[in-house]
Every structure is written in structure tokens, then in C-alpha cells.
């Protein structure tokens, strides 16, 4: 008998995230069919091989100050420590949205109404509602899981950035920097600049708080006469990037570049 995931019709953020979490973290449910039932479903069709989420008949979030969403319960129960860390921000957002009706109101209560409106109109909950406005079929709306896949991968990439970055003073040196989200995490961890290497791409990006320019004479001296791109605002220098990949290797030694950049930004 094939396993099934039950959740309520007109899925909300908690239900959609919970279905995604079951498929990703609960053994045996990666390709399980989803059945949509009314919110007051009594669970009589549920057998011991099935799972119900965001329903009273199964895993249901409790607004008791600890577990507030079914999604949080599933992640805490079935995901490993690294996956929990990767999803930490999303879990908190879903908890706030599920408990208070607006994550934006909960996290930024003291800003003006226009700011709240802008953030509320463009958050992850609104993305789900936009899919529902476009597609009235709950099964189709669950394509939302692809967005969650991306958020999950970005969360893992931040963890990888912390684990794999090599530090040269205040400069983070990271190889194979293909993931999104790593730069922000490294800057948050105190990096004044990041030297990245990804295939033929190599470059340096400074933190927004750093005044030194990445076209500093010391940096230009290391790069030499190669045709690097220097941003006019001075925040980066690059031999290839995601937007414009390099097709040939640079002669610049990334470790040496990091050392010089550390000299340039280290005195600030």
C-alpha cells in the first residue's frame, strides 16, 4: 500500500511547508501522494503507514509558547542538526505566521504601516498566496515546494561557507563558491572582504562597512596587467563572476590576493 500525506484543503504556509518537510525528512514519504481533506477531518481513512500534517488527526502545531507550527514539529523530530540549522529562519517565520497571522507584524512591529505593507506583500507567505491566485488546484500549488528546495539549499550553503572558508586575517577565502547566500553569512561572521574561486572565476568583494577600495594600488599590483574588472564604486574586483563567467584561468594566486586584501582592509 502506497503511503499518503494528508493535509487540509486551501493549504496555508504551515501545511505547504509541512508537506515539503515530510517528503524531505520522513523516511518513506519522498514520493508520497498528498490527499486534501477538510480541516475538521476525523482521520478515519488514516492508517499506520500514512501521516497527517496541520490537522488535528495528525501533527498539529500547538500555540503553547513552544511548538507553534506543524512544520517546526516535523523539522525538530525528523531533520538532523545541520538541516535544522539550515531551516532555522524559515521555521521561525512559519511559526510567527501561523501563530500571529503575520510574521511581518510579529518581527517588525514598530515600523510604519507602509513598510509593513511592502514586506507583507513580498514575503514567502505572499508567494504561496500568489500561486493560489494563479492556480486554484491545491496539488498544483504544492509546486511551492520548489521554492522551499531553494531556501533549504541556500541555508545549507551558509553552513558550508562557515565550515569551508579559509581565513586570512579578516579576509575569507572560499573555493568552489557556487552557492547563493554564502557572502552574506561570511560578512555577518566578521569578514571584511571575501576572495572567491569558482572554476576560472576569481575575485574579491568587500563588506559594505569597509571604506577601502578593491582597486587599491596594492591589489592592482598583485593582479598586474591582466584584464580584471574593477567596479567603479570600488566594492569588487573580478576575473569572472556568476553574471560574466571567465573562460580562461587567471594567473593570480588567490592566497596571495587574500593576503594583500587583508593588508588593505585590516587597518580599518
N, C-alpha and C positions, 0 to 999 in steps of 0.2 A: 504494500500500500504506500502510495506516494505521500510525503509529508506536506502539510499545509500550514500557512501562516494566516491567521485570522486577524483582521483589524476592522475598524468602523468605516462606513461609507463617508464620503466627503472628507477625505483624510486631512488632518491638520499636521502641523510641523512635527509634533511628538510622534504621531502614528507613522508618518513617512520616514522619519529618522529611525524609528524602532524597527520597521520592516527591513530597512537597509542594514541595521546593526545585526539583526538575526541572520540575514543572509551572509554577512561577512564574518561573524564571530561564533555563531552557534553551530556546532558540528552537525552535518547532515541536512542543512537548510539552504545551501548556496543556490540551489535551483528550485526551491520550493515554490509551489503555486500560492498566490495570495487570494484569499476569499474575503469579500467585503460584506459585513453584516451591520445591522442597526446597533447603535451604541448601547441599547438595553438588552442585547442578545444574552440568552441564558446559558450558552455554551453547550447545549445538548449534543451538537454534532462533533464536538471536540473529543479526540481520542488521545491516548498517551504518546502518540508519535507526532502530534501537532503542537502548535504553540499559538497563543493569542496575545496580542500586544495592544496596549492602550484601551483595554477592555476590562470590565470588572471580572469577566470569566477567566482572565489570564494575568499577564503582567501589566499592572496599572500603577501609574505614579501616585504617590500619596503626598498631599500638601501638609506635611507634618514638620517642616523645617529641616528635614534631612534628605530624603529621596523625593524629588518633586516631579519627575517625569519617568515614563516607562523607558525612554531612551537611556537615561542615566543608570537605571537599574540594570539594563541589559549590558551596557558597556562595563559597568563595575563587576558584574557577575561573570561575563564571558571573555572580555578582551584582556590581553596581557598588559603588563605595566607600561610598556612602550606605546602600545596602541591607545591606552587610556590617556597617556600624556599627549599624544598626537591629537586626540579629540577633546582635550580638556576645555578649550574655549567654546567649541560647539556645544558640548554638554551644558556648560553654564548658560549659554544663550538659550538653548531649548528649555532648560529648567525655568529661566526667567519668563520666557514667552508663555510657557504652559501654566505657570503659577500666577502670573500677574496680568496676562493678556497682552503685554507689550514689553519686550526686552529693552527697547529704547527708553521707555518711561522708567524702567527699573534701574538701568545703568547710568543714565544721564538725566536725572530728574530736575536738575536746577538750571537747565538751559532754556532759551526762548522757544516758543511754540513752533516757529518757522524751522529752527534747527531740528527739532524733534520730527517734524513732518518730513523733512528731506531724508533723514536717516530711516524713518519708518517706511518711507516709500521705496527704499532701495536696499533693504536688508534681505537676509536669507529667507525670512518668512514671506516677504513680498514676492520673492522669486517663485516660491511654491504657489502662492495665490495667482500669480500671473500664468503659470501653467494651467491652473484650474480654469482661469478665464478663457484660455485658448482651447483647452481640451476638457470636455465635460466627463470623460471616462476616467475613473479612478485608476484603472490599470495603466492607462497611458500616462497619467500624471506621475506615476512612480518612476518615470524616466528621470525625475528629480534625483534619484539615486546616483546618476552620473555626476551631478554637481557635488554630492557628498563624497563620491570617489575622489574627486579633485581636491576637496578640502582635506580629506584624510591624507592624501599623498603630500600635500603641502605641509601638513603637520609633521609627517614623518621626515620630510626634507629638513625641517628646522632642527629636529633632533639629530639628524645626520650631520648637519652643519656644526653643531656643538661638539659632537664626538670626533669628527674627522678634520676639523680645521687645525692647521699648524700655526702657532702664534710666534711672530717675530716682533717682540715688544708689543706695541699697541696695534699691530697690523695682523689681520687674519689672512692666512694663505690657504686657499682651498682648491683642491684638484677635482676635476670632473664635475664642475659646478653646473649641472644640468637642471636641477630642480628650481622651482619658484619658491620664494619665501625665505631663502637662506640668508640673503643680505640683511633684511630687517632684523632677523634673530641675532646675527653676529653683531650688528650695530647696537642692539639692545644689551648685548653682553659686554659692551665696552670697546669694541673695535673702533679705532679712529679711521681706519681705511681697510679695504679688502682687496687683495690681489687674487684674481681668479684665473684658472687654467681649465679650458674645456676644449679638448681636441686641439685644433690650431689656434683657437681663441685664447688670448691672454690680455689682461687689462687690470686697471686699478680704479677703484671707486672710493671716494672719501665719504665720511659721515657728514650730515648736514650741519653739525655743530663745529666742524673743523674749518678754520679760515684759510689754511694753506691750500695752494692750488696744485692740481695734479699735472700741471705743465711747468712746475718749478724747475729751475735750471739743473738741479741735482738729478731730477728724474729724467729730464731731457738728455742729460749727459749719459745716463745708463742706456737709454733707448738708442741714442746715436742718430744716424741718418735714416733709419727705417721709416717707412711711411705710416706711422701711427696716427690715429685720430685723437685730437685733443679737443674736448668740448669747450666752446667759447666761455662758458661760465666757470671752467676750471675744476669741475667736480669729478671728471673722469679722464682717463687716457686709455686707449684700447687698440689692440691689434685683433680685431674681430670681436663680435658680440652676438647675442641671440638675434638681434634685428639685422645684423650685417655680418654673417659668419666669414671668418678668414678661410682662404683656400690654400694657403701655404703657411708653413711654420715660421714663427719669429725666431730671431737669433738671441733674443733677450732671455737671460736666466731668471726665472720667476723668483727664486730665493734671493738673488742679488737685488732684484727690483724691490722686493719686500723690505730688505734691509735698508735701502736708500729711502723708501717711502717712510719707514719708521723714523729715520733721522729727520725727515721733513716735518712730520706731524707730531713727533714725540715731545717737542718742546712746548706744545700748547697746553 
